[in-house]
């Protein structure tokens, strides 16, 4: 018979498997040459390191901070 800790561990393992599958299944698009927010040129090194990048470092930091602090609907 399973106890609450076993159920929690099973749930955590399932969630991890789903997150890994979602990360692997993301389609990779070509990197943009210009930032979609500010139209600044995205450096070649950034485009090579992160396939599918669409923002410059500054704009990406702003988006990540907004997502961290403003989780709409939660």
N, C-alpha and C positions, 0 to 999 in steps of 0.2 A: 504494500500500500504506500502510495506517495504522500509525503508530507509537504508542507508549504515551501520549504527550501528547495525540494526537488522540482516542484512546479515552477518556482521562480527561476531556477537554473535552466530548465527546459525552455521557458519563455525567452530568457536572455539568449540562449543558443539559437533559437528560431529567428529572433530579431537580428542577430549578428549575421546569420546566413542570408536573410533578406537584404540587409544593407550591403553586404559584399556582392550579392547578385545584382543589385541596382547599380552599384559603382562600376561593375564590369560591363554591364549592358548599355552604359551611356554611349550614345553615338559620338564619335570624334569628328568634328568638322575642322576644316582648315582654319588656321589662326588668321585673324584680321590684321591688316596692315595699319589701320587707324582705329583708335578707341571709339567705341559706339556712343560714349557719353560726351567726350570733350573734343573729339576729332584730332587728338594729338597722335603722332606716330608711335606705334608700339615697337620697342627695340627688337632687333633681330634675335638677340640672345633670349629674350622673354618668349618670343614666338616659338623658338626652337625647344625651349625647356618645357613649355606648357602647350601641348597641342589643343587647338580649339579656343585659345584665349581671345577675348573680344574687348578687353578693357586694359588701359594702362594701369600701372601699379597704384597710382594715387586714386583713381576712380574705383578700382577694385577694393581698396582699403575702405573707402567711404561706403560702398555697398555692403561689405562684410560688417562694418560697425553698425549700420542701420539695421541689418538683419539680426544682429546680436541684441540690440537694444529695443527694437520695435518689431515684435512678433505679432503681426496682425491677426486678430481673432483668437489668441490664446489666453 
